């Protein structure tokens, strides 16, 4: 685990604490980003990284995160999981699944490709080191 230095000349307690937390957060984020790249580059991985850059502007994902769950058994139809302020919500109606599948397709169409996404994440990880 990375710990920021205890001795920093000219920094008061509050400033040091904020600086320390920022340094630790950036180190941790950089490590997490490198791990994402490693997982995505493993042979036979099922992980594909796609980045939606801020320059994209307004997009269908801005209303909140969602996960489309699909299952191998035809007895278990797909569903959508939404995270809301106090709980999770599951949507099972075919029209909801279709609507969120369309939203996901729009997001993928606007996102960077897998290689560009990995390059962007790698660049950010370097800057966080």
Buried (B, 14 or more C-beta within 10 A) or exposed (E): EEEBEEEEEEEEEEEBEEBBEEBBEBBEBBEEBBEBBEEBEEEEEEEEBBBBEEEBEEBBBEEEEBEBEEEEEEEEEBBBBBEEEEEEEEBEEEEBBEBBBEBBEEBEEBBBEBEBBBBBBBEBBEEBE
